[in-house]
Amino acid sequence: MSAAASVLAVVHTAVFAAVPARVAAARSWAVTASHLHGEAAADLALIVSELATNVCRHSCSARPGGAYTLTLTRYEDRVRITVTDAGPRPVPAPRPRPASEAEESGRGLALVAAVAHAWGVDNATGGTRVWAEVRTAPDAGV
């Protein structure tokens, strides 16, 4: 097998309305398209839920008629989840923040950071692109 073969990926892309009622559909689509099972599928579902919810609450995509793109890139050892919204956001780039016990929200990116192998933000695309990676097997290494 050549070195180039090890970087081949399968890409799935879908567009969802940026409304809270469509987050479940995005999550379901992502789990099905990823072909993951068990803990990896649960982690992927959590990440998609948190990132999609953030789009619906904090991005310009949340305006009436707005949408976001959800892309899954499957590599041999991981799946990268990428959510791209219409940005630009009126606030700084997304980042985890501490939330008090009394707050009902504000933990989404902290959850993403806790379950993802890696994650990041790219604001140089004309929108905001947040990505996270889930390993496809528990023994895939760090």
Backbone as CSV, one residue per row, in Angstrom:
resi,resn,N_x,N_y,N_z,CA_x,CA_y,CA_z,C_x,C_y,C_z
1,MET,0.855,-1.181,0.000,0.000,0.000,0.000,0.896,1.237,0.000
2,SER,0.596,2.188,-0.832,1.397,3.407,-0.909,1.037,4.361,0.216
3,ALA,1.919,5.324,0.452,1.652,6.334,1.482,0.412,7.133,1.136
4,ALA,0.174,7.372,-0.161,-1.006,8.144,-0.575,-2.292,7.427,-0.215
5,ALA,-2.295,6.102,-0.258,-3.505,5.351,0.040,-3.943,5.535,1.487
6,SER,-3.008,5.786,2.393,-3.371,5.915,3.794,-4.090,7.226,4.101
7,VAL,-4.105,8.191,3.189,-4.789,9.451,3.439,-6.111,9.567,2.692
8,LEU,-6.514,8.530,1.983,-7.797,8.564,1.306,-8.919,8.681,2.327
9,ALA,-9.962,9.384,1.968,-11.070,9.601,2.889,-12.388,9.504,2.145
10,VAL,-13.425,9.206,2.881,-14.785,9.211,2.358,-15.472,10.427,2.967
11,VAL,-16.076,11.252,2.120,-16.688,12.496,2.591,-18.199,12.452,2.346
12,HIS,-18.947,12.816,3.371,-20.404,12.945,3.292,-20.746,14.368,3.722
13,THR,-21.636,15.019,2.983,-22.018,16.390,3.297,-23.534,16.533,3.221
14,ALA,-24.087,17.283,4.149,-25.518,17.585,4.143,-25.715,19.007,4.662
15,VAL,-26.815,19.613,4.252,-27.164,20.958,4.688,-28.443,20.867,5.518
16,PHE,-28.435,21.547,6.673,-29.579,21.524,7.583,-30.022,22.941,7.910
17,ALA,-31.331,23.112,8.065,-31.867,24.391,8.527,-31.331,24.640,9.933
18,ALA,-30.931,25.869,10.195,-30.348,26.218,11.498,-31.445,26.549,12.499
19,VAL,-32.242,25.546,12.805,-33.304,25.666,13.800,-33.178,24.490,14.769
20,PRO,-33.437,24.716,16.045,-33.274,23.643,17.031,-34.016,22.353,16.681
21,ALA,-35.170,22.458,16.049,-35.952,21.268,15.716,-35.242,20.346,14.723
22,ARG,-34.227,20.820,14.018,-33.513,20.003,13.025,-32.206,19.412,13.570
23,VAL,-31.851,19.703,14.808,-30.609,19.160,15.381,-30.673,17.633,15.453
24,ALA,-31.797,17.084,15.839,-31.938,15.621,15.914,-31.748,14.982,14.544
25,ALA,-32.251,15.619,13.502,-32.073,15.081,12.149,-30.602,15.098,11.752
26,ALA,-29.895,16.156,12.104,-28.464,16.232,11.799,-27.706,15.140,12.538
27,ARG,-28.037,14.948,13.793,-27.386,13.920,14.608,-27.636,12.528,14.021
28,SER,-28.867,12.237,13.671,-29.220,10.939,13.111,-28.504,10.698,11.772
29,TRP,-28.524,11.723,10.913,-27.837,11.606,9.628,-26.354,11.316,9.833
30,ALA,-25.724,12.021,10.754,-24.288,11.871,10.981,-23.940,10.473,11.479
31,VAL,-24.711,9.946,12.407,-24.435,8.599,12.926,-24.590,7.572,11.811
32,THR,-25.644,7.705,11.011,-25.856,6.772,9.910,-24.746,6.876,8.863
33,ALA,-24.411,8.092,8.464,-23.391,8.287,7.421,-22.000,7.868,7.876
34,SER,-21.725,7.967,9.168,-20.384,7.657,9.680,-20.101,6.163,9.743
35,HIS,-21.147,5.353,9.843,-21.009,3.902,10.018,-20.285,3.544,11.319
36,LEU,-20.318,4.453,12.295,-19.717,4.160,13.596,-20.726,3.452,14.489
37,HIS,-20.206,2.752,15.501,-21.055,2.038,16.450,-20.513,2.258,17.851
38,GLY,-21.320,1.933,18.835,-20.871,1.964,20.218,-20.471,3.340,20.701
39,GLU,-19.385,3.368,21.479,-18.924,4.607,22.096,-18.540,5.667,21.066
40,ALA,-17.919,5.247,19.966,-17.528,6.210,18.939,-18.761,6.880,18.329
41,ALA,-19.822,6.115,18.095,-21.066,6.685,17.551,-21.712,7.629,18.563
42,ALA,-21.673,7.257,19.834,-22.244,8.119,20.883,-21.462,9.426,20.978
43,ASP,-20.131,9.347,20.901,-19.321,10.560,20.928,-19.613,11.442,19.726
44,LEU,-19.717,10.835,18.543,-20.023,11.592,17.336,-21.386,12.278,17.472
45,ALA,-22.379,11.562,17.972,-23.723,12.129,18.139,-23.704,13.317,19.099
46,LEU,-22.972,13.192,20.198,-22.866,14.292,21.156,-22.209,15.508,20.511
47,ILE,-21.134,15.294,19.786,-20.433,16.401,19.134,-21.331,17.094,18.126
48,VAL,-22.007,16.328,17.283,-22.906,16.934,16.290,-24.003,17.721,16.993
49,SER,-24.583,17.175,18.045,-25.638,17.888,18.773,-25.147,19.220,19.311
50,GLU,-23.981,19.199,19.931,-23.451,20.434,20.521,-23.099,21.462,19.450
51,LEU,-22.422,21.037,18.386,-22.027,21.998,17.352,-23.233,22.538,16.599
52,ALA,-24.195,21.681,16.291,-25.397,22.140,15.593,-26.212,23.086,16.468
53,THR,-26.318,22.776,17.747,-27.040,23.651,18.667,-26.367,25.021,18.750
54,ASN,-25.040,25.031,18.783,-24.325,26.310,18.814,-24.622,27.149,17.579
55,VAL,-24.703,26.515,16.421,-25.051,27.246,15.198,-26.422,27.885,15.356
56,CYS,-27.374,27.114,15.883,-28.748,27.605,16.035,-28.859,28.729,17.060
57,ARG,-27.936,28.806,17.988,-28.000,29.826,19.042,-27.101,31.032,18.784
58,HIS,-25.967,30.826,18.139,-24.938,31.864,18.155,-24.470,32.377,16.804
59,SER,-24.916,31.808,15.697,-24.362,32.220,14.411,-25.375,32.994,13.570
60,CYS,-24.872,33.598,12.530,-25.742,34.292,11.579,-26.640,33.301,10.839
61,SER,-26.275,32.035,10.831,-27.121,31.015,10.204,-28.472,30.905,10.895
62,ALA,-28.560,31.350,12.145,-29.804,31.248,12.904,-30.858,32.249,12.451
63,ARG,-30.499,33.151,11.573,-31.496,34.094,11.042,-32.535,33.328,10.225
64,PRO,-33.722,33.875,10.061,-34.763,33.172,9.296,-34.248,32.703,7.935
65,GLY,-34.501,31.428,7.654,-34.072,30.833,6.385,-32.629,30.376,6.376
66,GLY,-31.908,30.551,7.491,-30.493,30.203,7.550,-30.255,28.699,7.622
67,ALA,-29.046,28.303,7.244,-28.676,26.884,7.237,-27.195,26.750,7.574
68,TYR,-26.781,25.534,7.803,-25.370,25.225,8.019,-25.050,23.924,7.293
69,THR,-23.782,23.724,7.040,-23.328,22.517,6.361,-22.640,21.613,7.371
70,LEU,-23.004,20.354,7.349,-22.397,19.339,8.199,-21.634,18.384,7.282
71,THR,-20.338,18.256,7.517,-19.500,17.390,6.701,-18.837,16.354,7.585
72,LEU,-18.888,15.108,7.151,-18.185,14.017,7.818,-17.102,13.529,6.875
73,THR,-15.892,13.473,7.367,-14.780,12.947,6.585,-14.257,11.732,7.319
74,ARG,-14.405,10.568,6.684,-14.008,9.312,7.326,-12.634,8.901,6.816
75,TYR,-11.684,8.852,7.735,-10.345,8.341,7.467,-10.270,6.929,8.040
76,GLU,-9.173,6.272,7.850,-9.027,4.910,8.344,-9.174,4.836,9.863
77,ASP,-8.645,5.825,10.586,-8.601,5.762,12.044,-9.471,6.786,12.758
78,ARG,-10.203,7.612,12.003,-10.986,8.656,12.645,-12.054,9.197,11.703
79,VAL,-13.022,9.889,12.301,-14.030,10.628,11.539,-13.935,12.076,11.986
80,ARG,-13.827,12.985,11.015,-13.823,14.416,11.319,-15.221,14.957,11.040
81,ILE,-15.776,15.618,12.045,-17.071,16.284,11.950,-16.769,17.762,11.746
82,THR,-17.317,18.360,10.690,-17.124,19.784,10.450,-18.477,20.447,10.281
83,VAL,-18.716,21.485,11.062,-19.947,22.266,10.955,-19.551,23.667,10.500
84,THR,-20.113,24.077,9.364,-19.801,25.385,8.801,-21.064,26.227,8.786
85,ASP,-20.998,27.374,9.464,-22.160,28.256,9.510,-21.927,29.487,8.646
86,ALA,-22.917,30.372,8.606,-22.867,31.551,7.733,-22.019,32.670,8.305
87,GLY,-21.685,32.625,9.619,-20.860,33.680,10.208,-21.016,34.996,9.446
88,PRO,-20.231,35.992,9.708,-19.333,35.994,10.854,-20.106,36.167,12.148
89,ARG,-19.558,35.670,13.185,-20.191,35.786,14.491,-19.904,37.170,15.065
90,PRO,-20.848,37.711,15.803,-20.619,39.020,16.423,-19.751,38.924,17.676
91,VAL,-19.333,37.730,18.029,-18.511,37.507,19.223,-17.218,36.826,18.800
92,PRO,-16.232,36.737,19.671,-14.990,36.046,19.314,-15.233,34.590,18.923
93,ALA,-14.209,33.965,18.361,-14.293,32.567,17.949,-14.776,31.697,19.092
94,PRO,-15.524,30.642,18.758,-16.022,29.750,19.802,-14.879,29.152,20.612
95,ARG,-15.108,29.049,21.934,-14.134,28.425,22.812,-14.863,27.921,24.047
96,PRO,-14.337,26.874,24.681,-14.977,26.387,25.910,-14.908,27.454,26.993
97,ARG,-15.905,27.478,27.842,-15.897,28.408,28.967,-16.479,27.699,30.166
98,PRO,-16.079,28.122,31.348,-16.657,27.501,32.547,-18.116,27.935,32.713
99,ALA,-18.924,27.022,33.169,-20.332,27.339,33.436,-20.624,26.979,34.890
100,SER,-21.386,27.830,35.544,-21.728,27.547,36.937,-22.776,26.443,36.993
101,GLU,-22.936,25.863,38.173,-23.929,24.801,38.345,-25.343,25.297,38.076
102,ALA,-25.585,26.588,38.270,-26.923,27.141,38.086,-27.264,27.373,36.612
103,GLU,-26.257,27.466,35.751,-26.510,27.730,34.337,-27.020,26.471,33.643
104,GLU,-28.019,26.661,32.753,-28.590,25.538,32.022,-27.895,25.289,30.698
105,SER,-26.980,26.150,30.306,-26.251,25.963,29.054,-24.835,26.493,29.241
106,GLY,-24.044,26.415,28.184,-22.703,26.954,28.249,-21.609,25.913,28.372
107,ARG,-21.983,24.649,28.288,-20.996,23.580,28.442,-20.705,22.841,27.142
108,GLY,-21.315,23.247,26.041,-21.226,22.509,24.783,-19.812,22.276,24.293
109,LEU,-19.021,23.326,24.160,-17.660,23.151,23.651,-16.768,22.434,24.662
110,ALA,-17.054,22.580,25.943,-16.297,21.819,26.936,-16.581,20.323,26.771
111,LEU,-17.817,19.974,26.474,-18.161,18.575,26.203,-17.467,18.085,24.937
112,VAL,-17.489,18.901,23.896,-16.812,18.537,22.649,-15.332,18.289,22.922
113,ALA,-14.702,19.193,23.640,-13.276,19.043,23.954,-13.013,17.786,24.776
114,ALA,-13.952,17.412,25.617,-13.762,16.243,26.477,-13.857,14.926,25.714
115,VAL,-14.716,14.846,24.714,-14.906,13.566,24.008,-14.168,13.477,22.684
116,ALA,-13.780,14.590,22.112,-13.093,14.576,20.811,-11.610,14.264,20.989
117,HIS,-11.057,13.575,20.005,-9.614,13.336,19.988,-8.893,14.670,19.760
118,ALA,-9.460,15.495,18.891,-8.935,16.828,18.585,-10.099,17.666,18.097
119,TRP,-9.982,18.994,18.220,-11.017,19.880,17.693,-10.412,21.254,17.457
120,GLY,-11.115,22.082,16.676,-10.615,23.416,16.413,-11.646,24.281,15.719
121,VAL,-11.242,25.517,15.456,-12.123,26.520,14.853,-11.369,27.223,13.743
122,ASP,-12.064,27.494,12.637,-11.499,28.236,11.520,-12.494,29.335,11.165
123,ASN,-12.101,30.589,11.385,-12.970,31.721,11.050,-12.576,32.395,9.742
124,ALA,-11.623,31.844,9.020,-11.114,32.489,7.813,-11.858,32.065,6.549
125,THR,-13.017,31.468,6.684,-13.720,30.912,5.534,-14.909,31.758,5.083
126,GLY,-15.126,32.920,5.671,-16.312,33.697,5.375,-17.451,33.318,6.304
127,GLY,-17.272,32.281,7.070,-18.202,31.815,8.079,-17.371,31.282,9.219
128,THR,-17.985,30.491,10.044,-17.238,29.841,11.115,-17.312,28.347,10.880
129,ARG,-16.163,27.717,10.889,-16.091,26.271,10.709,-15.495,25.683,11.991
130,VAL,-16.287,24.853,12.673,-15.830,24.171,13.872,-15.742,22.685,13.530
131,TRP,-14.620,22.073,13.879,-14.420,20.666,13.564,-13.999,19.906,14.816
132,ALA,-14.271,18.628,14.805,-13.848,17.741,15.886,-13.643,16.356,15.298
133,GLU,-12.733,15.616,15.891,-12.449,14.271,15.405,-12.730,13.223,16.474
134,VAL,-13.305,12.107,16.010,-13.591,10.950,16.849,-12.788,9.786,16.282
135,ARG,-12.076,9.085,17.133,-11.347,7.889,16.713,-12.357,6.798,16.364
136,THR,-12.036,5.986,15.356,-12.973,4.941,14.928,-12.828,3.666,15.736
137,ALA,-11.755,3.538,16.511,-11.577,2.355,17.360,-10.885,2.786,18.643
138,PRO,-11.248,2.172,19.774,-10.652,2.564,21.042,-9.135,2.388,21.079
139,ASP,-8.606,1.442,20.301,-7.167,1.181,20.326,-6.438,1.914,19.209
140,ALA,-7.064,2.944,18.645,-6.481,3.668,17.513,-5.310,4.547,17.940
141,GLY,-5.073,4.683,19.222,-3.940,5.468,19.691,-4.282,6.924,19.884
142,VAL,-3.321,7.659,20.375,-3.543,9.083,20.646,-2.706,9.917,19.754
